Amino acid sequence: MSNRLTFIKKCYNLAYVMRVNQPIGFFLLLWPTLWGLWLSKQGIPDTTILVIFIIGVICMRSAGCIINDYVDYKVDSCITRTKGRPLTTGQLSKKGALIALVVLLIIAFILILYLNVITIFLSLIALILSVVYPYLKRYTYFPQVVLGILFSWPILMTFTAIDKSIDSIMLWLLFLMNFLWVIVYDTQYAMLDREDDKEIGIRSLAVFLGNMDTLVIGILQFFIVFILGIIGYLERFFIEFYIFSLCGVIMLFIWQQMLIRTREKKNYFRAFLSNNYVGMLIFLGIFISFY
């Protein structure tokens, strides 16, 4: 019985490190991937490619979380929100985390082999960015910028996987819009730990901006909405796109501004979580417009 309980605890701690209990991260990476797949294909993508990207998102998001916790296990012990993470408390060994990481990377690598050479090459760059990202907050106030590139990379990969040119205006509009969106929601997330980060010398855009954070986030949100409108115009999307996607995103951004201006941690987190609906509404508008 004790061995069984030990095994269950290890599985639970591993799932915790992979953020299985916090699926918001998977969705924030999945939605832009689906935008890219639908817009690059101009409709429903091939089932094989769709499955490869969905499983790939799950594997790489989990792998990224393991890398992050492995690199930050000492830093996490100094932050209220993260001091209970399994690698920090010792409930999960670093060796166990590395084994899980290798398994996830092998699965992702096998999947990517079904795609073309360019997409495989881009996936290797994504892996490098995933390894570099956790170290950045020790040296720069702008780790959110690199995360914006990393979380927008699947959009680039969706276009190359469908053999579309990387010169596509739509590709770079999507990339830029998602890049700005990632900066917005990750800054909201960083606002949760701002005081702890200041004490231990960890840097983030939230620390850098200080009381200017809501203004800068608002400016970025404006440009996101602007680019989304351009995408709808260029694709000649139906009115449903503007109702569900454009208007829906505007309302969510206004609500987020109301939340973060309260300067309460619980509202920073609520604003961050609501970004799942931002991604979902954009995809819903795109999905409907191709029928």
Phi, psi and omega in degrees: 000318181296321178296322179294318179295320178298317179297317180297318179296320179296319178296318179297314181294323177294317178298325179295314180296326179279356179064032176298330180279355179229075186291353181306320181297323178295317182292323180295335175270329183287316184304310178299327178297318178292322175305311183296318180297315183289320182284328178289326180270346186059042180151201182292124179287168176301142183303318182299312181295320179299313180295318180302315183288323180294312179295323178299319177299314180299313182295314185286328175295316178296317179298318179298321179294320178296315178300315181300313181291325179295316181289324189258016188298331176281317179298319182299332180292344181261358183247129185307314185291333189245359186292347179264007181294144187305321180289330179286319182276347182087006179291338175232131181285155178295327178296316178298320179295319180294322178297315179298320179298314180298317179299315180297318180292325178294316178299314180297320181294318178299318180296316185292339179294342178283350182259179185282172187297319181299316180294322177298317179298318179295326179294326178292323176295320178299320179296317178299316178298323179296325180283322183287322188309312184299337182278341190296324184293352174276341188235340184220153177276003188239043176296333180297332179293316179292322177297325177299319177293315182298314182283348176264347182302321178301332177297315177299319181292327179295322180290319179289327179294330180266010178064034175268152180288142177283358175277359182300128177298321181297320178303310186283334172294315177299315181300312181295318180298314181291323177304313179292322180295319178298318178300320180299304187285332178284333173290320175302318179293319180293336178296335178298321187255010189305313183294317177296319180298320179298319183294324184258003175084019177275139185252148177200168178294328178296319177293317182296318185282328182060231182286355177274359187301314183295323179294312181296318177300318179298319178296316179296320178297323177300314181293327176299313179297319180299312180295322178299319177297320178296318178301314179298320180293313182294326181273357182054045182292157180290168180301332179301327179298317182287330179285307184283312187276297187296306182294321180298316179294319178301314181295321179293321179293321176298317179296319178299319178298319178297322181290309187288339179286348177285342181061034177247135183302319182298329179280330172301316182291321177297320178297316179300311182298327183293347179293340173302321180287331175299308179299320182295317182293322177297315179295320180301316179296319179294315182301312182295325186290346179262016178234000000 
